[in-house]
């Protein structure tokens, strides 16, 4: 499995803050829970040297020189979406927080927003909740990653048949639509179910329910989007 989806052996936290004293005190608090951590003085340091999925949680200060915490978060979201990589939950801290800012980052998916000076107990509670969220979020990502791998293993013809199956067509109808024999459709159906570890078309449709259709439905006007898709029949 791609290392991007493997969880840290123990909770590993990224502290991204330009204030050395804050990084030090935050690290000391994390050590009380036996969490490991890495410090980054600037947002650009994190982008240039770190892999987000190596961490269970990113603790990001809002205001930093060169690139703010909000700009860093926007960049990480865009990279995650573009490259289909895992982005762990983010916990924002700031001495300049306000309601609109908190609402924005929470709406974007941040786990929490805390204002400095942060109460130690509240901080630990927030980090523990964020680490728990990472476990659940990573499990969902890993399941979807596996699904994308299964989709990528389909041939072009199998994707054509899969599109018709999930749309609701029966084998005879699919055969007519694709100008192939019913026996060939059934053979493709069997191989598709085997690749997805399912037994029926209903199970197949249920498994694909949470996967964006653009990853498995063919658009005849453009090339397939799935990575490593083969063109064999």
VMD Tcl script that draws the C-alpha trace (Angstrom):
set ca {
  {0.00 0.00 0.00}
  {1.19 3.54 -0.76}
  {2.97 5.00 2.28}
  {0.73 8.05 2.01}
  {-2.16 6.15 3.57}
  {-0.27 4.37 6.33}
  {-0.93 5.80 9.82}
  {1.92 6.84 12.14}
  {2.92 4.08 14.57}
  {2.06 6.46 17.44}
  {0.37 9.88 17.27}
  {2.77 12.28 15.58}
  {1.97 16.00 15.62}
  {3.24 18.87 13.45}
  {3.65 22.21 15.25}
  {3.75 25.06 12.72}
  {4.32 28.37 14.51}
  {6.87 31.16 14.08}
  {7.11 31.69 17.86}
  {9.84 29.41 19.28}
  {8.49 29.69 22.83}
  {5.05 28.55 21.67}
  {6.54 25.62 19.78}
  {8.52 24.64 22.89}
  {5.58 24.88 25.30}
  {3.29 23.06 22.85}
  {5.84 20.27 22.52}
  {6.07 19.92 26.30}
  {2.29 19.54 26.54}
  {2.29 16.90 23.82}
  {5.00 14.97 25.64}
  {2.67 14.59 28.64}
  {0.55 12.35 26.38}
  {3.61 10.56 24.97}
  {2.92 12.06 21.54}
  {5.86 12.67 19.21}
  {6.09 15.95 17.33}
  {8.04 17.96 14.78}
  {8.48 21.74 14.81}
  {8.27 24.06 11.82}
  {9.02 27.79 12.11}
  {7.35 28.79 8.87}
  {4.56 27.47 6.68}
  {6.99 27.23 3.78}
  {9.27 25.00 5.89}
  {6.44 22.54 6.27}
  {5.51 22.58 2.58}
  {9.11 22.10 1.45}
  {10.19 19.39 3.91}
  {7.17 17.53 5.29}
  {4.62 14.99 4.11}
  {1.24 15.81 5.74}
  {0.16 12.18 5.96}
  {3.11 11.46 8.27}
  {1.22 13.33 10.99}
  {-1.89 12.59 13.01}
  {-2.64 16.28 13.43}
  {-1.34 19.62 12.18}
  {-1.27 22.44 14.74}
  {-1.07 25.66 12.75}
  {-0.73 29.25 13.89}
  {-2.88 31.68 11.92}
  {-0.43 34.55 11.60}
  {3.07 33.76 10.33}
  {5.49 35.68 8.06}
  {5.64 35.03 4.31}
  {2.75 32.56 4.30}
  {-0.08 32.66 6.83}
  {-1.65 29.62 8.45}
  {-4.80 30.17 6.38}
  {-2.77 30.30 3.16}
  {-0.96 27.13 4.19}
  {-4.25 25.37 4.86}
  {-5.66 26.45 1.49}
  {-2.51 25.17 -0.23}
  {-2.66 21.81 1.57}
  {-6.34 21.36 0.70}
  {-5.64 22.08 -2.98}
  {-2.69 19.68 -3.09}
  {-4.65 16.95 -1.35}
  {-7.54 17.29 -3.81}
  {-5.27 17.44 -6.86}
  {-2.95 14.60 -5.89}
  {-5.49 12.46 -3.98}
  {-3.24 12.45 -0.92}
  {-4.25 12.24 2.72}
  {-4.54 15.46 4.74}
  {-4.79 14.93 8.52}
  {-7.09 17.04 10.71}
  {-5.93 20.58 11.40}
  {-6.07 22.42 14.72}
  {-5.68 26.20 14.42}
  {-4.35 28.39 17.22}
  {-4.05 32.16 17.15}
  {-3.73 35.19 19.35}
  {-5.66 37.19 16.79}
  {-8.63 34.94 16.19}
  {-12.10 36.24 15.49}
  {-15.47 34.67 14.81}
  {-15.44 35.10 10.99}
  {-11.97 33.53 10.79}
  {-12.96 30.62 13.01}
  {-16.14 30.04 11.00}
  {-14.16 30.04 7.74}
  {-11.58 27.43 8.76}
  {-14.15 25.22 10.45}
  {-16.32 25.39 7.34}
  {-13.29 24.31 5.29}
  {-12.90 21.24 7.47}
  {-10.54 22.27 10.26}
  {-10.94 20.16 13.40}
  {-10.90 23.07 15.87}
  {-9.88 26.68 16.44}
  {-8.31 27.82 19.73}
  {-7.26 31.29 20.84}
  {-3.99 32.05 22.64}
  {-3.27 31.84 25.47}
  {-4.72 28.35 25.33}
  {-5.83 26.61 28.49}
  {-3.64 23.51 28.89}
  {-6.52 21.16 29.60}
  {-8.57 22.53 26.71}
  {-5.58 22.18 24.42}
  {-4.91 18.55 25.35}
  {-8.62 17.73 24.98}
  {-8.65 19.34 21.53}
  {-5.54 17.45 20.41}
  {-6.90 14.12 21.69}
  {-10.17 14.72 19.85}
  {-8.26 15.61 16.69}
  {-6.10 12.47 16.90}
  {-9.27 10.37 17.30}
  {-10.73 12.11 14.26}
  {-7.57 11.27 12.30}
  {-8.05 7.55 12.98}
  {-11.58 7.62 11.56}
  {-10.74 9.98 8.69}
  {-7.70 7.92 7.69}
  {-9.75 4.70 7.70}
  {-12.24 6.27 5.28}
  {-9.41 7.55 3.08}
  {-7.73 4.14 3.04}
  {-11.00 2.48 1.99}
  {-11.47 4.99 -0.81}
  {-7.82 4.61 -1.82}
  {-8.35 0.86 -2.14}
  {-11.46 1.48 -4.23}
  {-9.51 3.75 -6.58}
  {-6.91 1.02 -6.94}
  {-9.64 -1.47 -7.78}
  {-11.17 0.92 -10.31}
  {-7.75 1.49 -11.87}
  {-7.38 -2.26 -12.39}
  {-10.41 -2.35 -14.71}
  {-9.97 -2.51 -18.45}
  {-11.72 0.06 -20.62}
  {-14.42 -2.49 -21.57}
  {-14.94 -3.45 -17.93}
  {-15.51 0.20 -17.08}
  {-18.05 0.42 -19.88}
  {-19.89 -2.57 -18.45}
  {-19.56 -1.24 -14.89}
  {-21.12 2.07 -15.93}
  {-24.07 0.23 -17.45}
  {-24.47 -2.10 -14.44}
  {-24.56 0.70 -11.87}
  {-26.89 2.72 -14.10}
  {-29.34 -0.15 -13.69}
  {-29.29 -1.98 -17.03}
  {-29.66 -5.77 -17.19}
  {-27.13 -7.97 -18.98}
  {-29.27 -8.31 -22.13}
  {-29.76 -4.53 -22.30}
  {-26.03 -3.93 -21.75}
  {-25.21 -6.36 -24.54}
  {-27.48 -4.47 -26.92}
  {-26.13 -1.08 -25.89}
  {-22.46 -2.13 -26.21}
  {-23.02 -4.38 -29.26}
  {-21.56 -7.45 -27.57}
  {-23.04 -10.81 -26.54}
  {-24.87 -11.39 -23.28}
  {-22.32 -14.09 -22.48}
  {-19.51 -11.55 -22.82}
  {-21.36 -9.13 -20.53}
  {-21.72 -11.83 -17.90}
  {-18.02 -12.66 -18.16}
  {-17.13 -8.99 -17.65}
  {-19.62 -8.73 -14.77}
  {-17.97 -11.70 -13.05}
  {-14.47 -10.26 -13.41}
  {-15.65 -6.85 -12.16}
  {-17.25 -8.37 -9.07}
  {-14.09 -10.38 -8.41}
  {-11.91 -7.27 -8.61}
  {-14.20 -5.43 -6.19}
  {-14.66 -8.46 -3.90}
  {-18.44 -8.30 -4.32}
  {-20.99 -10.96 -5.26}
  {-23.88 -9.01 -6.75}
  {-24.57 -5.83 -8.70}
  {-26.30 -4.37 -5.63}
  {-23.18 -4.90 -3.53}
  {-21.12 -3.32 -6.30}
  {-23.36 -0.24 -6.47}
  {-23.28 0.10 -2.68}
  {-19.49 -0.06 -2.64}
  {-19.24 2.69 -5.24}
  {-21.85 4.88 -3.57}
  {-19.35 7.20 -1.84}
  {-16.89 7.37 -4.74}
  {-17.33 10.38 -7.09}
  {-18.84 9.02 -10.31}
  {-16.19 10.80 -12.39}
  {-13.73 8.13 -11.28}
  {-15.62 5.18 -12.72}
  {-18.32 6.38 -15.14}
  {-16.99 6.74 -18.66}
  {-17.42 9.98 -20.53}
  {-17.28 8.95 -24.18}
  {-16.15 12.47 -25.13}
  {-12.90 12.32 -23.18}
  {-10.22 9.93 -22.03}
  {-10.76 7.97 -18.79}
  {-9.57 9.85 -15.73}
  {-8.57 6.93 -13.51}
  {-4.81 6.54 -13.06}
  {-3.12 3.59 -14.75}
  {-6.30 2.67 -16.59}
  {-5.58 0.10 -19.28}
  {-7.23 0.11 -22.69}
  {-7.49 -3.66 -23.10}
  {-10.85 -5.29 -23.80}
}
mol new
graphics top color blue
foreach p $ca { graphics top sphere $p radius 0.5 }
foreach p [lrange $ca 0 end-1] q [lrange $ca 1 end] { graphics top cylinder $p $q radius 0.2 }
display resetview
